[in-house]
Amino acid sequence: MTEGEVNEFRDLGSLVVPAVGALVETGDLWEPYCLSGPAGGRVEPVSGFLRELQAAGRSAATQRSYALALLRWFRFTWAVGVPWEQATRSEARDFCRRLQLADKPGHRRAPAAPVPGKRPASAKYAPSTVAHCETVCRGFYSYHLESGTGPIVNPFPLARTGRAGAHRNPAAPFPQQRAGLFRPRLPRRVPRQIPDSVFNELFARLPSHRDRALVAFWVSAGARAAELLGAVCSGADPGQQLVTVIRKGSRSLQQLPASPDAFVWLRLYQQEMHGLVPAGPDDPLWWTLRRPFRPLSYHAARAMFVRANAAVGGGWTLHDLRHTAAYRLARDPAVPITDVQWILGHQSLSTTQVYVTPTAEDVIASALAHHRRARPPGPPPPAAGYRPESLDVLFGKDRP
């Protein structure tokens, strides 16, 4: 049996993929992350790809996400004994199959209590994670194919199709690039939003003015968690009800409108910290509450919200606050969807339109309200001078 036939009939059910290698945070501005191999050395092909991403303006968080996807792929190639530069479509196909069917490594957590409005935790990878891995791996091999440092054929091919542009209407926009052949179909996204009753309970559990201000900004301005945490003192404008953040993708400054309550809590927090932390125009807006005072990090803010969730038995995340803000804005008929797109910083309007889809709870409440409005009204009250009991005797209790 040839090597190709062996790969064609690879037994994925009994395949064990050891958790070798690791994602390493270097602390180096020029190379924030790298991959280490089974022997501990640096995986240089991945480092070159990450440097290319950095040159294209991708943030350190994006580089980390791409590196984690490539770590899954390299662990698979190490397990099947195929060098990355010799991988074929067979390995790419089996890798995507395994991601979709096998359990996550080390998934032994007890099932958490269901959270209304959230998808329950699963032992399988989410379809979006599988799709992301396929896209990253295809881009990784495209980079090495163009650089001449990898295989001459990308093992992650594009989907099969007929002649490009055949039967296309010349007046219509040109169709987007084909998707990957092994990219799974993603289910229709349902907007995640914290119900008002749950949010009110969560907000009541927050222990400090700083935490209340942060949550009020997140749920009204729609900024990402890291964007708001990076704001400086000069970026808060209570008079105009605006807060200035640095957008994640473009790295541009953008003013976002926020609720009056958010600025009330912000003022109470600033008064509480007056004289304890620097308050210059370029100083951070958010600080830790305990000495030694330090700028508030994402992990510290996340821990704060996790504690509030634990008090109410929920499993919401900081990013769910952004989803909630987007959903509330999109549900307001007076706010155009293009305004919501601008506030969220989405490049494509189709990304924002997911929030137009109502949740099942809102549909049910709206339909029940419709039925209450459609119910025929009761009998009108009698005119002045007539006694109701006399009319009941004359016309009956069910008079029109």
WOFEN-V846110 format. One record per run of one state. SS is the DSSP state (2 for helix, 1 for strand, 0 for the rest). FROM is the first residue (numbers start at 1). TO is the last residue. Records with the same first field share a line. If there is no record, write none. Layout:
SS: FROM-TO + FROM-TO
This chain:
0: 1-2 + 9-21 + 29-30 + 37-41 + 43-43 + 56-59 + 81-83 + 87-88 + 102-102 + 104-123 + 125-126 + 148-157 + 159-179 + 181-195 + 205-208 + 222-224 + 230-231 + 238-241 + 247-252 + 258-259 + 273-283 + 285-286 + 288-294 + 296-297 + 313-317 + 332-336 + 345-348 + 357-359 + 375-387 + 396-400
2: 3-8 + 44-55 + 60-80 + 84-86 + 89-101 + 127-147 + 196-204 + 209-221 + 225-229 + 233-235 + 260-272 + 298-312 + 318-331 + 337-344 + 349-356 + 360-374 + 388-395
1: 22-28 + 31-36 + 42-42 + 103-103 + 124-124 + 158-158 + 180-180 + 232-232 + 236-237 + 242-246 + 253-257 + 284-284 + 287-287 + 295-295
